[in-house]
Structures are given as structure tokens and as C-alpha cells.
Amino acid sequence: MSKRNKEVEAEVLDWVSKVLGEPLPKGEFEDILKDGIILCNLINNLAPGSVKKIATKGTNFQLMENIQRFQAAVKAYGLPQEEIFQTADLFEKRNVAQVALSLFSLGRLTQKHPEWNGPTLGPKMAEKNEISFTEDQLRASEGHLGLQMGYNKGASQSGHGGFGNTRHM
């Protein structure tokens, strides 16, 4: 069981509440999100129409399908597979910290979607900073021998005797 961070969980719930535009029910982080309804509504607010069918009541299996639909929708939204929590992490409370990290990553990812102008989560994401060099600048570096390139004043491994042998002094 990984370490849970109550501050991150509170920050995530606050963000979810702002995105949905309504207060969340009181309770523990995992209990609020367990049935997947809030998660499906969240991704539908970020990307309308992502989850077409949301089960509001039913068996555990039907409620777990909400979580699976959310997972498929956030993957389509651009969240990397390795950052998406497993269904059992939330529904069976196996790894609640991973659930919080997934939602935090989703909140951060909203910055990459120009169509989203609502609240985001986490630090500002870096943007591509491409540097282009002129032909003269590239040519000027050709004659330069950096010390990382193996310049060692003529020393070599000749006479070493091969791998696995001890060094005789």
C-alpha cells in the first residue's frame, strides 16, 4: 500500500468540485469517488460526450463499469496508460494514492487542451522550446573536442590483457 497524501486528495477533490460547479458529498476521498459517477461527470465536463452511459445505481459490477468507462475516456483525452489507476485501486481501496495521482495528472493535462478554460491542477506544464542553429554555428562546433569525448592525453587500453583479467602492478 503506497503512502496516501491527504493534502493531494483534498486538492484533487477541490478541483473536481470546481470543474463540476457543485459541492461534493462529505466523506472519505475513496468513498466519494467509489461508484464512478462523479468521475464520469468530471470527464464529461472536460470533454463533453466522453462517457455516454453512466450507471447511477445497480450492482457493484455496474458501478465498476463507470470507473472503466472513465478510464477509457481519460486515455482518449491524452492521459498516459501508466498514469491511469486500476479499477480495483478505487473500488476495492487497494491503492487510493494512485487514484489521487491519476486525477492530479488529469487536472494537469487540462492545460494542454486549449478548448478547456476552466480550473487546472498542479504546476504549469512546460512548453516545447525548440532551438535552431545556423550553419555557421554548427560548423564552429565541429573542431571543438570536448573532454567528455574521451580525450585522455594518449593513454590507451593496449596491454591491458582483455576482460576478466586482474591488473598486475
FIZA-574435 format. One record per atom (N, C-alpha, C): x, y, z. Coordinates in pm, whole numbers, plus 50000, padded with zeros to 5 digits. Example, Ala and Ser with C-alpha at 12.3 -4.5 7.8 and 13.67 -1.06 7.14 Angstrom:
2
513194943150780 512304955050780 513204967050780 512854977550708 513674989450714 512905000350787 
% end
This chain:
169
500864988250000 500005000050000 500915012450000 500745020749902 501595032649897 501065043349991 501915053050017 501585063850111 500525073050053 499495075350129 498455084750086 498815098650135 498475108350053 498735122250087 497385129350094 496945132050215 495625138150236 495525152050171 496655159250166 496655172550105 496375171649955 497025161849889 496795159949745 495355155749722 494855146649806 493465142149792 492495153849807 492745162549906 491875174249928 491945183749809 493155185649755 493345194549639 492615189049516 492685175749498 492015169349386 490495170849400 489965168349519 488515169549540 488045183949519 488865193449562 488525207549542 488465210749393 489435205749317 489475207949173 488245201549106 487935189049144 486785182049087 485505190049114 485375195149236 484205203049273 484105215649186 485245222349162 485245234449078 484875231248933 485395220048882 485095216148744 483605213048730 483065205648827 481655201848821 480735213648853 481275223648924 480475235248960 479485232649072 479775222449151 478885219149263 479695212749375 479245214449499 479985208249609 479855192949605 480925186249646 480905171649650 480335167149784 479795154849790 479285149949918 480425148650020 480095149450145 481105148050252 481495133350265 482705131150310 483155117350331 484615115650293 485045103250298 486425099950261 486595100650109 487805103950068 488155105349926 487655093449844 488025081349887 487685069349809 486195066449810 485495069949918 484055067449927 483265077049836 483755089249823 483085099149737 483155094849591 484295089049551 484525085849410 484225071449374 483955062949472 483895048449453 482955043749342 481765049649330 480805044649232 481085049549090 482055058749073 482465063248940 481555073748878 480455077048942 479515086748884 480165100448874 480815104748983 481475117948982 482605118048880 483335106948868 484425106248771 483915107648628 482805100748598 482235101648463 481735115848434 481105122148534 480645135948516 481835145348497 482945142548567 484155150648555 484685150348412 484885138248357 485455137548222 484455142848118 483165141548145 482175147348052 482205162648055 482585168548168 482745183148173 484005187448100 485065179548110 486325182948043 486215180647892 485615169647855 485455166047713 484025160947695 483095169647662 481685165847654 481445153647565 480615144647617 480265132647542 481245121247555 482245122447642 483245111847657 482645098947710 481765100047809 481105088347866 479615089747835 479125080647752 477735081647707 476745076247810 477115065147876 476185058747969 476805058448109 476105064148207 476565064148346 475515056948430 475945046048495 475035038648583 474955045848718 473765050648754 473625057948880 473305048748997 472805036848966 472595026949071 472655013249007 472815003049091 472894989549038 473864981149118 474274970249059 475194961149128 476604967049129 477454960949209 478854965349214 479484964749074 479134954349000 479694952848866 479304964648776 478054968848783 477584980148700 478274993048741 478504994848872 479195006948918 480675006648880 481264994548881 482664993348839 482804996748690 481764994248613 481804997848471 481915012948453 481335020748546 481505035348541 482985038948547 483705032448638 485145035248654 485875031348526 485505019848468 486175015448344 485875025048228 484675030148222 484345039948117 485145052848137 485295056848263 486105068748294 487545066348249 488095054548280 489475051548243 489675052048092 488735046548017 488835046847870 488755061347819 487885069347883 487705083247839 488955091647868 489595089747985 490795097748014 491965093447928 491995080647890 493055076147798 492865083047663 491615083747617 491325090647491 491615105647502 491475111147623 491735125447648 493225128547642 494065118147660 495505120147648 496305116147771 495655110847874 496385106647994 497115093547962 498435092847986 499175080647955 498655068648037 498685056947975 498165044748039 498805042348175 500095044948188 500785042148315 500375051648428 499695062448394 499225071748498 497765069348536 497105059848469 495695057048498 495615046048603 494845048448707 494695038448813 493885026448765 494035015248835 493245003348806 491895004448876 490894997648824 489554998148882 489584993849029 490324983249060 490384978149198 491094987949292 491954996549237 492625006549322 491615015349392 490525018449323 489475026949381 488355018549442 487805009449365 486605002549409 486874993649531 488034987149533 488384978349646 489374985049741 489644997849718 490535005949802 491934999849812 492424994149703 493744987749704 494884997849701 494695008549621 495765018449607 495135032149582 494605037949688 493885050649677 494845061949638 496115060749678 497095071049643 497255071949491 497195060549422 497315060549276 496115067349212 494945065849274 493735072449223 493935087549230 494445092449343 494675106749360 495705111649258 496775103949237 497795107949139 497235108348997 496395098748964 495775098548830 494935111048808 494125114348907 493265126148894 494085138948892 495185139148968 496085150748967 496685152248827 497105141048768 497665141248632 496635146148532 495385141748549 494315146248461 494115161348474 494145166348597 494005180648620 495125188648557 496315183048558 497465189548496 497345189148343 496835177848293 496715175948148 495735185748083 494795190748160 493815200248104 494495212648046 495705215748094 496445227248043 496825225447896 496945213147851 497335210247712 496135210647617 494945212647672 493745213047589 493245227547579 493505234047465 493125248147452 491615250547462 490815240147433 489355241947441 488875242747586 489715238547681 489345238847823 489865251847885 488965260047936 489415272448001 488955272948147 488615261348202 488215260548343 489425258748432 489195254648557 490295253048652 491235241548612 492505243348642 493505232948619 494105229148754 495005219748752 495575214548875 497075212948857 497835216048961 499265213748957 500045224848889 501345222848878 502205233148818 501955234448668 502305246048616 502135248648472 503035239048395 502485233048291 503255223548211 504225231048120 505365224848098 506385230748011 505915230347866 506345240247792 506025240647651 507285237647572 507105233347449 508245229947364 509095242347339 510405240947358 511315252047337 512375247347238 512075248947111 512955244047007 514015254546974 515255249946968 516365259046936 516895255346798 517075265246715 517645262346583 518965269946570 519945262946514 521285268646497 521525271546350 522305281946323 522685284946185 523785275346143 524015274446012 525085265745961 526445269846018 526665283046033 527945287846087 528135283146231 527065283646310 527165279246450 527455264246457 526825256546372 527075242146371 528495238946326 528985246146224 530335243946175 531385247846278 531105258146357 532065262746457 532295252246565 531325243646588 531495233746694 532195221046646 532405219646515 533005207246463 534435205246507 535215215646517 536625214246553 536845213246703 535835215246780 535955215346924 535925201046978 536905197547063 536945184247121 536595185547269 535435181347304 535015182147443 535695171647528 535875174447655 536545164947743 535695152447767 534425153147737 533595141247754 533775131547638 534505135647537 534635127047420 535825117647430 536425116347544 537445106247562 538875110947542 539115123647538 540485128247523 541235125647652 542275117447647 543005114247770 544515113947751 545015123447673 546465125647657 547225113147614 546665105447522 547395094247465 547285081247542 546635080847653 546505068347727 545605059047649 545885046247657 545045036547587 544925023947672 544175014547623 544005002047696 544884991047639 545794994647551 546674984447495 547534978647607 547714965747604 548494959047707 547664955547829 546394958547826 545534955547939 545384940547958 545254933247845 545174918847857 543774913247845 542774921447820 541444916147796 540554916547919 539344912747899 538364913048006 538574901848107 538234904348229 538254893948331 539614891948395 540654897248336 541984895348395 542214905448504 543014901848600 543364911348705 544444920548657 544574931848720 545554941648681 546834938948759 547904936948688 549194934148755 549934947148778 550404948748899 551114961148931 552544958048962 
% end
